[in-house]
Amino acid sequence: MHAVLRHALPYTHPPAEPERRGRLRPLRGLAIVVSALVLALIPVTGASAHVKVRTDGTPVAGGYATLRFSVPTESDSASTVSLAVTLPADHPFSSVRVKPQPGWTAKLTETKFDQPVAVGTMNLTEAVTKVTWTAQPGHALGPDEFGEFALSVGPLPAAGELRLPAVQRYSDGTVVRWTQHSTPGADEPEHPAPTLTIAATAPAESEASTNTTAVVAIVLGGIAVLIALAALIRARPRGDHR
């Protein structure tokens, strides 16, 4: 009688052997390390809500570029109604073209120079030194919205940083001047001027390095997934096959 009852009781798996748990710890640790490497290799872009300028590709000295000004509305109650960007007068652009922005008008302000300014093979006596975008009724950038305003300019000045100060105006009369200078190694100021980094030559090697980094990150990510799956499978309890 006792023997029959003993065999009728449900079988419970014994706890995982300490030896098996010991084998899993290195795998889990390796998965964590690989995941950390993947995160470190993925480029991170700044997410601060500032007026910023960017280009498609790398701007090169002497070349032409499309400048895209990203303008966020940081007010909780007012809307962005105007953006004015100052262009360099010490190295003026001989060509400035505005990309139409639906619902906004663009005004180009020219400056006449006392003395001609040499730009490449040209001597400019006047040039566009400011562009002002103004919202038409019903097209202002409301709270939690942003706009992008584009200019095609050139030729670009020598390699280095090109500051493009901007002034943002709100519907409640608030004026934000994005004109402060950013110092390398120091904390970013509250209202930094949009800044463009110009290269001396096209960075072919840099672009290849970026692509290689992306491929490595993808491969490491796949390895991390495989390691995690292997650890999960090994950790699953096994039935008694006796």
matplotlib code that plots the C-alpha trace (Angstrom):
import matplotlib.pyplot as plt

x = [0.0, 2.7, 4.7, 1.7, 1.1, 4.7, 4.7, 1.4, 2.8, 3.6, 7.3, 8.9, 12.1, 15.1, 16.5, 19.1, 22.4, 24.9, 27.3, 24.8, 24.2, 27.9, 28.2, 25.4, 27.0, 29.9, 27.3, 25.1, 28.1, 29.3, 25.9, 25.9, 29.4, 28.5, 25.3, 27.3, 29.8, 26.9, 25.5, 28.9, 29.4, 26.0, 26.4, 24.4, 23.0, 22.2, 18.6, 18.7, 16.0, 18.1, 18.1, 20.7, 22.1, 23.0, 23.9, 23.4, 26.9, 30.0, 30.5, 33.8, 35.8, 35.2, 32.1, 28.4, 26.0, 22.3, 22.0, 19.0, 18.0, 16.0, 13.8, 11.9, 9.2, 10.2, 7.3, 4.3, 1.8, 3.3, 4.2, 7.3, 6.5, 9.9, 13.5, 16.3, 19.7, 22.9, 25.3, 29.0, 30.1, 33.9, 33.5, 30.2, 28.4, 28.2, 25.2, 22.3, 19.1, 16.0, 14.0, 10.3, 8.6, 4.8, 3.1, 6.2, 7.8, 11.5, 13.3, 16.9, 18.8, 21.8, 24.8, 27.0, 30.7, 32.9, 35.7, 35.3, 35.6, 37.6, 35.8, 37.6, 38.1, 35.4, 35.4, 32.0, 30.8, 27.5, 26.1, 23.2, 24.0, 20.7, 17.7, 14.4, 11.5, 8.1, 5.0, 1.8, -1.4, -2.2, 1.3, 3.3, 5.1, 3.0, 4.1, 5.8, 6.3, 9.4, 10.2, 13.1, 14.3, 16.8, 19.3, 21.6, 24.8, 28.4, 31.2, 32.0, 34.9, 38.0, 37.9, 36.8, 33.7, 31.2, 28.9, 25.5, 23.7, 19.9, 17.0, 13.7, 10.6, 7.4, 3.8, 3.8, 6.6, 9.4, 12.7, 15.4, 18.8, 20.8, 24.1, 26.3, 29.7, 30.4, 33.8, 35.3, 35.5, 33.2, 29.5, 27.2, 25.7, 22.0, 21.5, 24.4, 24.6, 24.0, 27.5, 28.6, 31.9, 33.6, 36.2, 39.2, 38.5, 35.9, 36.3, 36.2, 38.1, 35.8, 32.7, 34.2, 35.0, 31.5, 30.1, 32.5, 31.4, 27.8, 28.5, 30.4, 27.6, 25.1, 27.3, 27.8, 24.1, 23.5, 26.0, 24.4, 21.0, 22.5, 24.2, 21.0, 19.0, 21.6, 21.6, 17.8, 17.7, 20.3, 18.4, 15.2, 14.5, 14.8, 12.4, 13.5, 14.2, 14.9]
y = [0.0, 2.4, 1.6, 2.4, 5.7, 6.6, 6.1, 8.0, 11.2, 13.9, 14.2, 17.5, 18.6, 19.0, 22.5, 23.5, 22.1, 24.6, 23.5, 24.5, 27.9, 28.4, 27.8, 30.4, 33.2, 33.8, 33.8, 36.4, 38.5, 38.3, 39.3, 42.4, 43.4, 43.0, 45.0, 47.8, 47.8, 48.1, 51.1, 52.7, 52.3, 53.7, 57.5, 59.7, 63.0, 65.9, 66.3, 69.7, 72.0, 74.7, 76.4, 74.4, 74.2, 71.1, 70.0, 67.0, 65.5, 67.3, 70.9, 71.6, 74.8, 76.5, 74.4, 74.9, 73.5, 73.5, 74.9, 73.6, 75.5, 73.5, 75.8, 74.4, 76.3, 76.1, 78.1, 76.3, 79.1, 81.2, 80.3, 81.0, 83.7, 84.7, 83.6, 85.8, 84.3, 86.5, 85.4, 86.2, 89.6, 89.0, 86.1, 86.8, 84.2, 85.2, 82.9, 82.7, 80.9, 80.3, 77.1, 78.0, 77.2, 76.8, 79.5, 81.6, 84.5, 85.0, 88.4, 88.7, 91.7, 92.9, 94.9, 97.1, 97.0, 100.0, 98.0, 95.0, 91.7, 89.0, 85.6, 83.1, 84.8, 87.4, 90.8, 91.4, 94.9, 93.7, 90.4, 88.9, 89.2, 88.3, 86.1, 86.6, 84.1, 85.4, 83.2, 84.1, 83.9, 80.4, 79.0, 79.9, 77.1, 76.3, 74.7, 71.3, 72.0, 72.8, 74.0, 73.6, 76.5, 75.9, 78.0, 77.1, 79.1, 79.2, 79.3, 78.3, 79.9, 78.2, 75.1, 75.7, 76.7, 79.1, 80.8, 81.8, 83.8, 83.6, 85.6, 83.8, 85.8, 84.5, 85.6, 87.0, 89.4, 87.2, 87.4, 84.7, 85.5, 82.5, 84.3, 82.9, 81.5, 77.8, 77.1, 73.6, 71.8, 74.2, 73.9, 74.8, 78.3, 78.7, 80.1, 79.0, 80.3, 77.7, 76.6, 74.8, 72.8, 73.2, 70.6, 71.3, 68.4, 65.7, 63.2, 60.0, 58.1, 59.4, 58.3, 54.8, 54.7, 55.6, 52.8, 50.3, 51.3, 50.7, 47.3, 46.3, 47.5, 45.3, 42.3, 42.7, 43.2, 39.9, 38.1, 39.6, 38.2, 34.8, 34.7, 35.7, 33.0, 30.4, 31.4, 31.2, 27.7, 26.4, 27.9, 26.1, 23.1, 19.7, 16.8, 13.5, 11.2, 8.1]
z = [0.0, 0.9, -2.2, -4.4, -2.8, -3.1, -6.9, -7.3, -5.8, -8.4, -9.3, -8.6, -10.3, -8.1, -7.8, -10.3, -9.5, -8.1, -10.9, -13.6, -12.0, -11.8, -15.5, -16.3, -14.4, -16.9, -19.8, -18.1, -17.3, -20.9, -22.2, -19.9, -21.1, -24.8, -24.3, -22.7, -25.6, -28.1, -26.3, -26.2, -29.9, -30.9, -31.6, -29.3, -30.4, -28.2, -27.3, -25.7, -26.9, -28.5, -31.9, -33.8, -37.3, -39.2, -42.7, -44.9, -44.8, -43.8, -44.8, -46.5, -46.7, -50.1, -50.8, -50.7, -48.1, -47.1, -43.6, -41.6, -38.5, -36.1, -34.0, -30.9, -29.1, -25.4, -24.0, -22.5, -23.5, -26.4, -30.0, -32.1, -34.6, -35.9, -36.4, -37.5, -38.4, -38.8, -41.5, -41.4, -42.7, -42.4, -44.9, -46.6, -48.7, -52.4, -52.7, -50.3, -51.3, -49.1, -49.2, -49.1, -45.7, -46.0, -43.9, -43.4, -45.3, -45.6, -45.8, -46.9, -45.5, -47.5, -46.2, -48.3, -47.4, -47.2, -48.8, -51.2, -49.4, -51.2, -51.3, -53.5, -56.8, -56.2, -54.5, -52.9, -52.3, -50.7, -49.5, -47.5, -43.8, -42.2, -43.0, -41.1, -41.2, -40.0, -39.5, -41.3, -39.3, -38.1, -38.9, -35.8, -33.9, -30.9, -27.6, -28.0, -31.7, -33.7, -37.2, -39.6, -41.8, -44.6, -46.5, -49.4, -48.9, -50.2, -50.6, -47.0, -45.1, -43.9, -41.7, -38.1, -36.3, -37.9, -35.4, -36.8, -34.0, -34.0, -32.4, -31.7, -31.0, -29.3, -29.6, -26.1, -26.9, -25.4, -27.2, -26.9, -28.3, -29.2, -29.3, -26.5, -27.2, -26.3, -24.9, -25.3, -22.0, -20.2, -19.4, -22.3, -21.9, -21.6, -25.1, -27.3, -30.8, -33.6, -34.6, -37.8, -37.9, -41.2, -42.4, -44.5, -46.8, -47.3, -44.4, -46.4, -43.7, -41.0, -42.8, -43.4, -39.7, -38.8, -41.0, -39.5, -36.1, -37.0, -38.4, -35.3, -33.1, -35.1, -34.9, -31.1, -30.7, -32.4, -30.2, -27.1, -28.2, -28.9, -25.5, -23.7, -25.5, -24.7, -21.0, -21.0, -22.6, -20.1, -17.2, -18.1, -15.8, -17.5, -17.0, -15.5, -18.5, -16.4]

ax = plt.figure().add_subplot(projection="3d")
ax.plot(x, y, z, "-o")
ax.set_aspect("equal")
plt.show()
